[in-house]
Amino acid sequence: MGQDIAGVLLAGGRSRRMGGGDKALMTLAGRMLIRHASERLAPQVGALILNANGDPQRFSALGLPVIADETDDFAGPLAGVLAALHWFAQKRQGFSAVASVSADVPFVPVDLVARLAEALRTHGAARVAVAQSRGRRHHVIGLWRMDAAGEIAAALARGERRAEAIVDRLGAVTVPFADVDLGGESVDPFFNVNTPEDLAFAEAVLAGASATTPFVVGVAGWKNSGKTTLVERLVTELARRGYRVSTVKHSHHDISGEAEGTDSARHRRAGAHEVALVSPRRWAVLRGASDLAWQDEAEPPLAAIVARLEPPDIVIVEGMKRAPIPKIEVRRSGQGPGVPLADGDPQVFAVAADCAVAGGNVPAFSLDDVAGLAAALLAKAGLPGRRGNS
């Protein structure tokens, strides 16, 4: 999360191609269309507001401050950007920039703000960084320095409405984004819902993505057994084989943050696409190099945590030794006390150890045999040795 970056969802349009009414309040996959964009943008910014005209109470379910355009002539989306820049400058000072996203874009990239912010850092003269996909620049999906407000206000006062021209005068830097894979469908990350046909397409895409469930597997063991090291090595090996892997790191103690050297940082360096940190009273999903956006709530079920991840092929859970999922048990000489998990848990399908394993009814591997453990994991998942191979 960019603590010094604010965000605004733009819902000030009149939805003519959708037949009028509140497009943002239409239902997509059982939730308001705007909620999809909200849930993707909120973890990336330090504060989020909504730009919409008319009665603000119709958006009360979102729990966001609602601000209207500063004029009543529907001057276009840049009027919403301007209103947001002025609102944060006056009401919530301390932000260096404001990220804007259209409320009808349900597939917003989870690294949007981080990549736009990096572009602004490396292009000091630019007052805005805007997103691009499929060769098209999205002039109001961008990150605006606070001092861009003056130029936008002057242009709108002159009656200018072309966002492209105003963005160019602000010295815009363009940041390209690739398509996202949702349920096997290659989708423009900035696909926006303008028509009933667009809404039907987005519904079908999300239905396909939800039908693609990842294989969830645990790496479990007693204290000091080497769980984190094995997770690291499995993530690296599975990623090398072409699989997208995310991880869940569970702790029985409260987690206050993530620092270099912590288990979650090690997961990310190994190649985990996302890392979910879970403790009894709070949890978070860490994406890319962004800061943590904590959810201060009781530990949710594992299925709910997995559902908040960008769809991976495999989710490796470190800890949660009692979870009803397939597991690799880790054993190490000198580890903490505890009976072997495989003796009482039929979900354990392999044991990884640095010593001889006597008896047992599941295959035992050396802790160093990462290739063998990865093969056993993929066999348990019913997945090929390499993604794309038969």
RANOR-V163279 format. One record per pair of residues at least 12 apart in sequence whose C-alpha atoms are under 6 Angstrom apart, sorted by sequence separation. I is the first residue (numbers start at 1). GAP is how many residues later the second one is. If there is no record, write none. Layout:
I|GAP + I|GAP
This chain:
130|12 + 274|12 + 283|12 + 350|12 + 352|12 + 354|12 + 116|13 + 129|13 + 274|13 + 282|13 + 349|13 + 350|13 + 351|13 + 352|13 + 353|13 + 354|13 + 69|14 + 129|14 + 282|14 + 350|14 + 352|14 + 353|14 + 49|15 + 51|15 + 53|15 + 128|15 + 282|15 + 352|15 + 49|16 + 50|16 + 51|16 + 52|16 + 128|16 + 281|16 + 51|17 + 281|17 + 127|18 + 280|18 + 281|18 + 280|19 + 327|20 + 328|20 + 127|21 + 326|21 + 327|21 + 330|21 + 332|21 + 326|22 + 328|22 + 329|22 + 330|22 + 331|22 + 332|22 + 328|23 + 330|23 + 183|25 + 254|25 + 183|26 + 246|26 + 182|27 + 245|27 + 246|27 + 248|27 + 252|27 + 245|28 + 246|28 + 247|28 + 248|28 + 249|28 + 250|28 + 251|28 + 51|29 + 183|29 + 246|29 + 236|34 + 232|35 + 236|35 + 7|38 + 232|38 + 6|39 + 12|39 + 5|40 + 6|40 + 8|40 + 11|40 + 12|40 + 101|40 + 5|41 + 6|41 + 7|41 + 8|41 + 9|41 + 10|41 + 11|41 + 12|41 + 100|41 + 1|42 + 2|42 + 6|42 + 8|42 + 100|42 + 1|43 + 2|43 + 3|43 + 99|43 + 127|43 + 129|43 + 131|43 + 132|43 + 133|43 + 1|44 + 2|44 + 99|44 + 128|44 + 129|44 + 130|44 + 131|44 + 132|44 + 133|44 + 98|45 + 126|45 + 129|45 + 131|45 + 132|45 + 98|46 + 126|46 + 97|47 + 97|48 + 97|49 + 37|66 + 82|67 + 245|67 + 244|68 + 247|68 + 34|69 + 37|69 + 244|69 + 245|69 + 246|69 + 247|69 + 248|69 + 249|69 + 250|69 + 36|70 + 245|70 + 247|70 + 108|81 + 107|82 + 105|85 + 105|86 + 105|87 + 104|88 + 104|89 + 5|90 + 4|91 + 5|91 + 7|91 + 9|91 + 4|92 + 5|92 + 6|92 + 7|92 + 8|92 + 9|92 + 10|92 + 11|92 + 5|93 + 7|93 + 9|93 + 10|93 + 9|94 + 214|98 + 216|98 + 218|98 + 214|99 + 215|99 + 216|99 + 217|99 + 218|99 + 219|99 + 220|99 + 214|100 + 218|100 + 220|101 + 225|105 + 225|106 + 225|107 + 219|108 + 221|108 + 217|109 + 218|109 + 219|109 + 220|109 + 221|109 + 217|110 + 219|110 + 225|110 + 224|111 + 223|113 + 222|114 + 241|145 + 242|145 + 29|174 + 18|176 + 17|177 + 18|177 + 17|178 + 43|250 + 1|289 + 1|290 + 1|291 + 1|292
